[in-house]
């Protein structure tokens, strides 16, 4: 998944401000770090997206 697609999905699902804050500040237990840190470390944005969706109960049809 491209980073632009990831950001678009995040902003659509959670809203711009909340998505940006979640990415920067929320430690994702499944990844052991924030989404931004995970992506910076080379984790596929798709894996970050799926981890956030699972944690925040986003319906699977939107993953």
C-alpha positions in Angstrom: 0.0 0.0 0.0 1.3 3.4 -0.9 1.6 6.0 1.8 -0.8 8.4 0.0 -3.4 5.7 0.0 -2.8 4.9 3.6 -3.2 8.6 4.6 -6.4 8.9 2.5 -7.9 5.8 4.3 -6.9 7.2 7.7 -8.4 10.6 7.0 -11.6 9.2 5.6 -12.1 6.7 8.5 -11.0 8.8 11.4 -11.0 12.4 10.3 -7.9 14.5 9.5 -7.0 15.7 13.0 -7.8 12.5 14.8 -6.0 10.3 12.2 -2.9 12.5 12.4 -2.9 12.4 16.2 -3.4 8.7 16.3 -0.6 8.1 13.9 1.8 10.3 15.8 0.8 9.5 19.4 -1.0 6.2 19.8 1.1 3.2 20.5 -0.3 0.2 18.6 0.1 -2.8 20.9 0.4 -5.3 18.0 3.3 -3.3 16.6 4.8 -2.1 19.8 5.2 1.5 18.6 3.2 4.3 17.0 2.0 4.0 13.5 4.4 6.8 12.4 7.3 5.1 14.0 6.3 1.7 12.5 6.1 3.2 9.0 9.4 5.0 9.4 11.0 1.7 10.5 9.8 0.1 7.3 6.5 -1.6 8.3 4.1 -1.7 5.3 1.4 1.0 5.8 -1.1 -1.8 5.1 0.0 -3.6 8.2 -0.3 -0.4 10.2 -3.8 0.2 8.7 -5.0 -3.3 9.6 -3.6 -3.0 13.1 -5.4 0.3 13.7 -8.6 -1.0 12.2 -8.6 -4.1 14.4 -7.9 -2.0 17.5 -10.5 0.6 16.8 -13.2 -1.8 15.7 -13.4 -0.6 12.1 -15.7 -3.1 10.2 -13.7 -5.6 8.3 -15.4 -4.6 5.1 -13.4 -1.3 5.2 -10.0 -2.8 5.8 
